[in-house]
Amino acid sequence: GFSRICLIDIEQNGSAARFFLDLWQATGDARYRAAARWALRAPSSEVVAAGVHAARFGSALNQYLWLVDLAKESTIK
């Protein structure tokens, strides 16, 4: 499974997260949400040190948070 792979490059983590987020959004399958969350688990020091190279990671994190908020809102109504 995805949890056995260790991504160390912040850009790769961002790309992987976006991939899983797109799958989660398309299918609603919670496994893809978990995979995206796993890909976004980078130490903040790595994100800061990556500077501009962390843009894809930051974008994926923003998408994740937006989708999580959207999912919460849809269950509240």
Salt bridges, closest charged atoms under 4 A:
ASP29 OD2 - ARG31 NH2 2.55
